Amino acid sequence: MNYTRRIELSGLPQKGFIRGLLLALVLLAGPASASETKDLPSSKAEKVGMSSDRMERMTALGERYVKNNQVAGMVNLVMRNGKVVHYKAHGARGSDDDRPMQKDDLFRIYSMTKPITAAAAMQLYEQGKFQLSDPVAKFVPELKDVKVLNADGQLEDQAKPMTMHQLLTHTTGLSYGFAAQTDLVDRAYLGADIWAAQDLDEFAQRVAQLPLKFQPGSRYHYSIAVDITGLIVQRLSGQSFDVYLRENLFKPLGMEDTFFEVPDNKMARFLPNHILDPQTGGLMDVSEVPADNPFAAFFKSRKNVAMVDYESVSLFSGGGGLVSTAMDYARFAEAMRSGGILEGNRILSPKTVAYMAQNHLNPSMQMGGIGEQPTTDGNTSGVGFGLGFGVVTNPAYAGVIGSAGEYNWGGAAGTVFWIDPVEEVVVVSMIQLMSSPWPLRSELQVATYQAIVESYEN
């Protein structure tokens, strides 16, 4: 087993028997701050149809981002055929912390939580606990009578109840509250302070008081739907959502560094988050955001608020609450690439994984919301949406080298990943920069695919 160990000796006595005894105990037991996650197997790039020389361009990419002060630090991981061919950390822990970034540092992955939640839901789907056509209110009756705010500003009944399929494809009419300055529904979300709810049950109660943005099934709009999905996982399984993920996904996949609440003995590895200073264009810690900045309310330190407080968590956000490492997330992504199995532990059927990775959007559907804009025919943006993943329908229209059928997502702090079932590639990149303006995913794709010297594409 290959473990990365960090030993802090500054708190030990400087000499004598006691110091030696304590050091021996630390070495035997393993340090409290160490990563327990086992690295996935590695290989020389040439053994899996890639070029080691060309893969150095991925190294150059990471070094350039740090040198240009685009990020404080970055960890990139590339796999092919189940083997790690590139795994490097670049830069420093933070803009105010010049200690070197480590490969096992902990990142807020925000919306990269969503594919994990979708996988958990589909495990219950495989068990017959729900059908995709089931109304959401069957499991969350709090949402049964939620009204729709129509174009005339009037509240109206749902024409048809929102379904589980719509929940997994962001087509329910739910929102996030990102456009509170211009949208009445989003303004109501902001006022409801939904992330301060005590738990997922109270979260649903608060959401039940808010109108839907449109009739369920009529549009795609990125939303809190996956947080409601987490509540449904909790109710159908009879386990707290965090416990369900730990027992049914993280333990089978060996993901020892993925959680909602960062353990005390791992807090030293938890990285600061950043935003670009609007005055200077340089990096600044989010804790330094001035009060008049639009992001200030989101980053303000508040006890027991999801995605702000990672030390005391009771609202387990299936849409954005997880913390993880590059290697841990690669273990999840590799399990999905392999058809739902990793190291002999199956979490999903390969047929289920393939179904999740298809474009599920109806051709007549309108698009809206913040973030990536999927399309249904592949002839506009070249991306659609499956069950928990963005899906590349047409790489030519997507505007960057890749493969049709790739599925992916990213997080608000700039983390990205994708799975390419054509070239059997998994890529995970971790940074901590909110609202990153950099085309990191596109540059990672170029650096990855130009290193392939034996393509599997027909």
ROVOVO-983028 format. One record per residue (C-alpha): residue in one letter; x, z, y. Coordinates in steps of 0.02 Angstrom, whole numbers, plus 32768, in hexadecimal, padded with zeros to 4 digits. Layout:
N
AXZY ...
This chain:
458
M800080008000 N803D7FD480AE Y800A8057812D T803F806081E2 R80708113820A R8086816682B2 I80D8821282B9 E80D082768359 L815A82FB8356 S815083358409 G80E383CA83DC L815584098350 P81DC848F8367 Q828284418397 K82EB848E830D G82EF84FE8275 F8294851581D3 I81E48510821D R82028465826B G8244842081C7 L81B384688165 L8130842181DC L8183837781DB A81838375811E L80CA83A1811B V80A383158195 L81028297812D L80AD82CE808D A7FFC82D580D0 G800782438148 P7FF0825C8203 A7F44827F8248 S7F4F81E882BA A7F85816B8234 S7F2380D481FD E7EE580DE814A T7EAF80288143 K7F0F7FC480C2 D7F527F1E8102 L7F0B7E8280B3 P7F887E1B804D S7FFD7DAD80B1 S80507D07808D K80CB7C8E80D7 A80667C0D8137 E80A97B7C80CE K805B7BC48030 V7FAD7BAF807A G7FC37B0680CC M7FFD7B408177 S80A27B3681D7 S81057BD18203 D815B7B748290 R80B67B3C82DA M806C7BEA82C5 E80EE7C278341 R80807BD783C5 M80047C6383A1 T808F7CDF83C6 A80B77C828467 L7FFF7C8B8498 G7FFC7D488489 E809E7D5B84E8 R80617CE88573 Y7FC07D4A858C V80247DEA85A0 K80AB7D9D860E N80277D538683 N7FD07DFD868E Q7F307DB18647 V7F237E4285CE A7F827EE385B6 G7F957EC584FD M7F507E61846C V7F4B7E6183AE N7F327DBC8353 L7F157DA48299 V7F047CFE823C M7ED87CE78185 R7EC87C538111 N7E8E7C54805D G7E847D118064 K7F397D28809C V7F787D678143 V7FED7CE88190 H7FF97D328240 Y7FE17DE78278 K80347E1D8319 A801C7E9583A9 H80507E66845A G80657EC584FB A80367F768528 R7FA77FED8506 G7F647FE485B7 S7F817FB6866C D7FB6806B868B D8004808985E0 D80A0802685BA R80B380638507 P80B77FCD8492 M80147F908448 Q800B7FB7838D K7FB67F4C830A D7F487FDF82D4 D7F0D80108382 L7E52802C8396 F7DE77FB583FD R7D357FB9843C I7CED7F2083E4 Y7C447F27843C S7BDB7E928401 M7C4B7E70836C T7BE57F028328 K7B517E8A8319 P7B8D7E258282 I7BAF7EC88226 T7AFF7F05824B A7AB77E5F8212 A7B187E6D816E A7AD17F1C8155 A7A207EDB8173 M7A397E4C80F9 Q7A707EC78073 L79C37F148081 Y79767E668084 E79CB7E447FDD Q797E7EE57F9A G78D07EA87FC9 K78B97F2C8051 F78777EAA80CC Q78517DF180E1 L788C7D8E8177 S77D67D67819E D77A87E2081A7 P77717E5F8252 V77EF7ED382A3 A77627F4D82C4 K77507F698209 F77F27FCD8215 V77F27FF982CE P773C801B82F9 E7773805383A5 L77837F9983D2 K76D87F628390 D767E7F5A8437 V770C7F2784AA K76CC7EAD852E V771A7E0A856C L773A7DF08626 N77007D3D8641 A77357CBE86C4 D76AB7CFA8738 G76ED7DAB8735 Q765C7DE686CA L76667E4A8629 E761B7DF78591 D76107E1B84D7 Q768C7DD0845C A76407D2E841A K76927D548373 P76F27DF28344 M77AF7DE9834C T77FC7DD4829F M78997E0D8246 H78DB7D5A824F Q78C67D59830B L791C7E028315 L79B67DBC82BD T79B97D1D8327 H799C7D6883D6 T78F47D1183E9 T78837DAB83FB G786C7DB384B8 L78D77E5084C4 S79627E528546 Y79FE7EB38578 G79E57ED78630 F7A7B7E718669 A7A1A7E1686F2 A79CA7EAE8742 Q79E97E6E87F2 T797E7DD287D8 D790B7DF28744 L787A7E6D873C V78887E8D8681 D79437EAD868D R79247F208721 A78AF7F8586B3 Y79377F8F862C L79B27FD486AB G7936805586E6 A7910808E8633 D79C680C18618 I79B380928561 W7A6880B9852F A7A50816E855F A79CD818584D6 Q79F78211845E D79E981A383C3 L79A180FF8382 D78F281478374 E78F08178842C F794180D18454 A78AC80778406 Q783480E68467 R788880B7850A V78897FFE84DE A77D0800884B2 Q77AB802E8569 L77FD7F8C85A2 P77AD7EDE85A7 L77ED7E4A8544 K783D7DBD85A7 F77DE7D34854A Q776D7D1784B4 P77CA7D3D8411 G78117CA283C0 S780A7C33845A R78BD7C498499 Y796B7C84846E H79A37D1384DE Y7A347D8784B7 S79F07E3684AA I79E77EE68462 A79927E9E83C7 V7A267ED08359 D7A167F858392 I79627F818353 T79A77F3382B3 G7A187FCB829F L7981803D82AE I79287FD88226 V79C07FE881B4 Q79B980A281D1 R78FF80B081AA L7900803E8112 S799A808F80C5 G796C814280EC Q7A1C815D812F S7A5C817381DF F7A9A80C98218 D7B4E81028228 V7B4B814D817A Y7AFE80AE8131 L7B878042817B R7C0F80B78140 E7BCF80C1808C N7B94800F8074 L7C0E7FA780D9 F7CA480068119 K7CD28065807A P7CBB7FD08004 L7D227F628078 G7DAA7FE48098 M7D827FED8153 E7DC4809B8178 D7DDA807B8232 T7D2B80428263 F7CAE80BD82AB F7C3980E5833C E7C8C818B8365 V7D4A818D836C P7D8B821F8303 D7DF6829E835D N7E8A827682ED K7E8281BD831E M7E5E81CE83D6 A7F1681B28401 R7F0380FF83C2 F7E6780DA842B L7E94806084B5 P7E5F8063856C N7DE97FDB85A7 H7E097F68863B I7DB97EF986BC L7E047E82873B D7E167ECE87E8 P7DAA7E5F8858 Q7E207E8088EA T7EC77E5B8899 G7E9A7DFC87FB G7F067E758799 L7ED67EE68708 M7E887F8E8729 D7E48801786B6 V7D8A801A86B5 S7D9080D386E1 E7DD5809D878B V7D44802887B5 P7D0480578864 A7C5180928876 D7C197FF488D2 N7C517F838843 P7BBF7F3B87DC F7C137F7A873D A7C27802C877D A7B83806C8733 F7BB080258688 F7C5D80778685 K7C31811C86D5 S7C6381AA8662 R7BC281F4861A K7BB7826B8588 N7B55823184EF V7B3581828534 A7B4F80F384B9 M7BE5808284DA V7C2680F78563 D7C4681978502 Y7CA28178845D E7CC5822F8439 S7C13826E8423 V7B9E81E683E3 S7AEB81F783A6 L7AA4814D83D9 F7AF380D5835C S7AEB802C83B2 G7AE27FA18331 G7AF77F2583BE G7B977F66840A G7BCC801583DC L7C5A8002835F V7D14801F8374 S7D8A7FC782FC T7E377F7B82DF A7E6B7EC782C5 M7E917EE7820D D7DEE7F4481ED Y7D877EB9823A A7DEA7E3881DA R7DB77E918139 F7D007E7B8168 A7D197DC5819C E7D7C7D9D8100 A7CF27DE88094 M7C767D7380E7 R7CEB7CDC80D4 S7CFD7D06801C G7C417D048003 G7C1D7DBD8019 I7CA97E097FB2 L7D537E587FD3 E7DCA7EA07F52 G7D417EA17ECF N7CC27EFC7F3C R7C287E937F5F I7BC17EB67FFA L7B567E177FFB S7B2F7D807F91 P7B8B7CDF7FC1 K7AE07C8D7FD2 T7AAD7D118051 V7B4D7CFA80B5 A7B357C3D80B8 Y7A817C5480F3 M7AB97CC88180 A7B3A7C4781B9 Q7ABB7BBA81D0 N7A6E7B8E8277 H79C27BE18277 L79837BAD8322 N78E57B44832D P79007A96837C S78787AB883FE M78C47B5C8437 Q78FA7B7A84EB M799D7BD38510 G79C27C5E858B G7A207CFC85B1 I7AD27D3085CF G7B627CF48563 E7B757C6384EB Q7AE57BE784EC P7AC17BA6843D T7A5D7B078423 T79F37ACE8394 D7A267A19837C G7AE37A26838F N7ADF79A08415 T7AF27A0A84B1 S7B667A9F84A0 G7B907A8283E9 V7B677B3683B9 G7ACD7B85836D F7AA37C31832D G7A8D7C75827D L7A617D238242 G7ADA7D8D82A6 F7B5B7D0682C9 G7B777C778341 V7B887BD582DE V7BEA7B378309 T7B787AA382E8 N7BE57A1C8335 P7C9B7A3E8364 A7CA479A083CE Y7C1879DD843F A7C5B7A8E843C G7CF47A478492 V7D7E7A99842C I7DD27A748386 G7D7B7AC582F1 S7D057AA48261 A7C4B7A8C8250 G7C067B2781FC E7C7E7BA2824D Y7C277C468276 N7C627CC382F5 W7C417D3D8382 G7C997DA28407 G7C8F7E458467 A7C7A7E74851D A7D2F7EB18528 G7D727E0684F5 T7D837E1F8439 V7D5E7D8383D2 F7D587D4D831C W7D257CB782B6 I7D147C848201 D7D327BCF81D0 P7CED7BAA8121 V7D317AF88126 E7DE77B248145 E7DD47BD280F4 V7E137C248193 V7DF07CCE81E1 V7E2E7CFA828F V7E1C7DA082EB S7E5C7DBF839A M7E507E6783F3 I7E647E8B84AD Q7E107F088523 L7DDB7EA985BF M7D277EA885FB S7CE07E03863C S7D817DA9860F P7D8B7D018668 W7E117CC185F1 P7DEB7C38856F L7E377CA384E6 R7DCE7C678454 S7DED7BB0847C E7EA87BCE848C L7EAA7C3083E9 Q7E507BA28392 V7ECF7B2383CD A7F607B948398 T7F117BB182ED Y7ED97B0282BF Q7F757AA882FD A7FD67B13827F I7F737ACB81EC V7FD77A438194 E7F637A3280FD S7EAF7A228134 Y7E1D7A3E80BC E7DA479DB8127 N7D5F793F80D1 
